[in-house]
Amino acid sequence: MYILSAIKRVPEEIKQSFLEKFGDVEFAFCHGIEEAEQHLPKADVFLTYGEDLTNERIEKAENLRWIMVLSAGMDRMPFKKIEEQNILVTNVRGIHAKPMAEYAISMLLQVSRNAKTLWQRERDHKWDRRVPMTELNHQTLVCLGTGAIAQETARLAKAFQMKTIGVSRSGSDQPHFDEVYTVEEFDRALSHADYCVAVLPSTPETSYMLQKQHFKMMAEHAVFLNMGRGDLVKSKAVLEAVREGFIAHAVLDVFEEEPLPEDHPFWEEENVTVTPHLSGISPQYLPRAFEVFERNLTAYLSNEAMENVIDPKRGY
């Protein structure tokens, strides 16, 4: 078996561990797709972040049987061609849970404790004890999505005695959620939100699922945070919702266009917090991702069930 990796900067200790544990497997650790592309025709397994795959590269990889995507987002994958060639796809869904949940709670705390105003007062050397303060305690958190990231966010929210509501396709019970609504009950869930955190993937079903009128269903003091995918809602709809007072604040880590243009109005909007798509960044990212790959490789070689298998028709 020939395993080709296009993952840049894989730590040497990880490479060495795989070479020792899987002695009968040939590995090629390349620094990006440009270096890896020449080896694609030989590859049985390909490690990638997903965005470097094209129809042409899939065709070139004539022996490819399994793509291991070291990312959770799959929206740039050429799934039609992958399905045509009957290639197995798995990803590392779930490894973002801890850093992204910590990001979400940190951002909700910053808004509730008015951190942006406090930082401005500090820069101005102004002692102002009238800056409004609120609490997360006993507020309601609505998570759009109930997967690993949403579950970890809900778990942390419980430390603040928050009520947690999830929204998913099935509406089935999930850990750390007091209630779970179906997508068809989306409007009802939003009406309860003091804080709404979106962690949905980009799929045909979720693309622009959130419209301007949905913000009207939320309380005027509500805070919206999107750390899923930028095409959940149009930027214009979020901006208008904030400016027209439908919600109090929006925290955005993902956008329709990335990087966010320097002249975008989000940068100057007082009640919008912009972060550059970094909620999932962690020094533990690659070690956790390769732990998933190791478990899956062990299962693959033993012809056992693998984790995080992707349905190419759904894209997740």
SVG drawing of the C-alpha trace seen along z (x, -y; Angstrom):
<svg xmlns="http://www.w3.org/2000/svg" viewBox="-42 -59 53 66">
<polyline fill="none" stroke="black" stroke-width="0.4" points="0.0,0.0 1.2,-3.5 0.0,-6.4 0.6,-9.9 0.2,-13.0 0.0,-16.5 -0.2,-17.9 2.4,-20.6 4.6,-20.7 3.7,-17.2 5.8,-16.9 8.7,-14.5 7.5,-12.5 4.2,-11.8 5.9,-10.7 8.2,-8.4 5.4,-7.0 3.5,-5.9 6.7,-4.4 7.2,-2.3 3.6,-1.2 2.9,-0.4 6.1,1.1 4.5,2.8 3.0,-0.4 5.0,-2.9 4.5,-6.5 5.3,-9.7 5.0,-12.8 5.0,-15.8 4.9,-19.5 1.7,-20.5 -0.1,-19.4 2.6,-20.8 5.1,-18.3 2.6,-15.5 0.9,-15.7 3.6,-13.7 2.9,-10.8 -0.8,-10.7 -1.0,-7.9 0.7,-5.6 -1.3,-6.5 -3.8,-4.1 -4.5,-6.5 -4.3,-10.3 -4.1,-12.7 -5.3,-16.2 -7.2,-19.2 -9.6,-18.8 -9.4,-22.1 -6.5,-21.0 -8.5,-18.2 -9.9,-18.7 -11.6,-16.5 -8.3,-16.3 -6.3,-15.2 -8.8,-12.6 -8.6,-11.2 -4.8,-11.2 -5.0,-9.2 -6.0,-6.0 -5.2,-3.7 -6.8,-5.8 -9.2,-3.9 -9.4,-6.2 -9.1,-9.9 -8.5,-11.0 -9.4,-14.6 -7.7,-16.3 -10.5,-18.8 -14.2,-18.8 -15.3,-21.1 -16.0,-19.3 -17.6,-22.0 -14.7,-22.2 -14.5,-18.5 -15.2,-17.2 -17.7,-14.6 -19.3,-13.7 -15.9,-12.5 -15.1,-10.8 -18.4,-9.0 -17.8,-8.0 -14.5,-6.4 -16.0,-4.7 -13.4,-6.3 -13.9,-6.1 -13.8,-9.5 -13.3,-10.0 -12.6,-13.2 -11.6,-14.3 -15.0,-15.6 -15.0,-16.2 -11.4,-17.2 -12.4,-20.9 -14.8,-20.5 -12.6,-21.7 -10.9,-24.8 -14.1,-25.9 -16.3,-25.5 -13.7,-27.5 -13.8,-30.2 -17.6,-30.3 -17.7,-30.7 -14.9,-33.3 -16.7,-35.4 -20.1,-35.2 -18.3,-36.3 -16.7,-39.2 -20.0,-40.4 -21.8,-39.9 -19.1,-41.7 -18.8,-44.4 -15.1,-43.7 -14.8,-45.9 -16.0,-49.0 -13.7,-48.2 -10.7,-47.9 -11.6,-51.3 -11.9,-52.8 -8.5,-51.4 -6.9,-52.9 -8.5,-56.2 -7.3,-56.0 -10.9,-56.5 -12.3,-55.1 -15.9,-54.3 -17.9,-52.1 -21.1,-52.7 -20.2,-50.3 -23.1,-47.8 -22.4,-44.3 -24.6,-41.2 -24.3,-37.5 -24.5,-34.2 -26.1,-32.6 -29.6,-31.3 -29.6,-32.5 -30.7,-30.3 -28.1,-29.1 -29.4,-27.9 -27.0,-25.9 -27.6,-25.5 -26.2,-22.0 -25.9,-19.3 -22.6,-17.6 -19.4,-17.3 -18.6,-21.0 -22.1,-22.0 -22.2,-19.4 -18.9,-20.6 -20.2,-24.2 -23.4,-23.2 -21.4,-21.3 -19.3,-24.3 -22.4,-26.5 -23.8,-24.3 -21.0,-25.6 -22.9,-29.0 -26.2,-27.3 -27.4,-28.1 -30.4,-26.4 -29.2,-24.6 -31.3,-24.0 -30.1,-22.3 -31.4,-22.3 -30.7,-19.4 -32.3,-17.6 -33.5,-14.7 -34.3,-16.5 -33.0,-13.5 -31.7,-13.9 -28.0,-14.7 -25.7,-15.0 -25.7,-18.3 -28.8,-19.7 -32.0,-20.3 -34.1,-20.3 -33.5,-19.5 -35.7,-20.8 -35.9,-19.7 -35.0,-22.1 -38.7,-22.4 -39.0,-23.9 -36.1,-26.3 -38.3,-29.4 -39.5,-28.2 -36.0,-27.5 -34.8,-31.0 -37.5,-32.6 -35.9,-31.3 -32.4,-32.4 -30.5,-34.8 -27.4,-33.5 -27.4,-31.7 -24.3,-29.8 -24.1,-28.4 -21.8,-25.4 -23.5,-24.0 -21.5,-22.6 -21.9,-24.0 -24.4,-21.8 -27.2,-22.5 -29.6,-22.3 -27.8,-24.8 -26.7,-27.3 -28.4,-30.6 -30.8,-28.8 -30.7,-31.8 -32.5,-34.8 -33.0,-38.3 -36.5,-37.5 -35.0,-34.9 -33.2,-37.6 -36.6,-39.3 -37.6,-36.1 -34.8,-36.5 -34.9,-38.8 -33.5,-42.3 -30.8,-41.6 -29.8,-38.4 -26.2,-37.6 -25.6,-35.7 -22.2,-33.8 -21.3,-32.0 -18.3,-29.7 -19.7,-27.1 -19.6,-28.3 -20.0,-31.7 -22.7,-30.7 -25.2,-30.1 -26.4,-33.7 -25.8,-36.7 -23.5,-39.3 -26.0,-42.0 -28.7,-40.2 -26.5,-40.1 -25.4,-43.7 -29.0,-44.9 -30.2,-42.8 -27.6,-44.5 -28.2,-48.0 -31.9,-47.7 -31.8,-46.4 -33.2,-42.9 -30.3,-41.6 -27.7,-43.2 -24.5,-41.8 -23.0,-39.5 -19.7,-37.6 -18.4,-36.3 -15.5,-33.9 -16.6,-32.9 -17.8,-34.9 -19.1,-34.6 -15.8,-36.1 -12.6,-35.3 -10.4,-37.1 -12.9,-39.7 -12.2,-42.8 -10.5,-45.7 -13.3,-48.0 -16.2,-45.7 -18.6,-47.5 -18.3,-44.7 -14.9,-46.1 -16.3,-49.4 -19.6,-48.2 -19.6,-48.6 -21.9,-45.7 -20.1,-43.2 -17.0,-41.3 -14.8,-40.0 -12.3,-37.2 -10.3,-35.7 -11.7,-32.1 -9.5,-30.9 -12.0,-29.4 -10.6,-25.9 -6.9,-26.7 -5.0,-24.8 -1.5,-23.5 -3.2,-20.1 -4.9,-20.1 -2.4,-17.9 -1.8,-15.4 -5.6,-15.0 -6.1,-14.7 -3.4,-12.0 -4.9,-10.1 -8.1,-9.8 -6.1,-8.7 -4.2,-6.1 -7.4,-4.6 -8.9,-4.6 -5.8,-3.1 -5.8,-0.3 -9.5,0.4 -8.9,0.2 -6.1,2.7 -8.2,5.0 -11.3,4.5 -13.2,3.1 -15.7,0.3 -14.1,-3.2 -15.1,-6.5 -16.3,-9.7 -17.2,-8.1 -18.6,-10.7 -21.6,-10.2 -20.5,-11.8 -24.2,-12.5 -24.7,-14.6 -21.2,-16.0 -20.9,-15.2"/>
</svg>
